Amino acid sequence: MKPTILTQKTVCAFLGLMMALTIMWAAKAEAQVDSLNEVIPMEYNTGIEGVQEDLIQEFELDFSELKEVPSITFINKYSEVVAEFYGDKEDIKKKFKESFENGAFVTASGNQEFYLVR
């Protein structure tokens, strides 16, 4: 057999040496950060007493543009929304009877029902 450098022992020893050097390098970098924090004090000017009340403004939220939650949702096998129905569930089921016969009920959450398109 020919002697080789790449044995299991030498590879493990090399990896151990690299890990030790990495740990030492990380500790040295962290020590430098700590020394910078000691040299440059990171004090924040706490001038809270000088805050004026007129700087704090009130604002109103407009929820009129929010989309109404659909009562029935049809999804495909990739969980993509195929159709959304809004309104009374019984009326929707009467109008779209064929769609409900071709779909399979998956789950219900609150007032929403989800069907899988076959």
Buried (B, 14 or more C-beta within 10 A) or exposed (E): EEEEEEEEEEEEEEEEEEEEEEEEEEEEEEEEEEEEEEEEEEEEEEEEEEEEEEEEEEEEEEEEEEEEEBBBBBBEEEEEEBBBBEEEEEEBBEEBEEBBEEBEEEEEEEEBBBBBBE
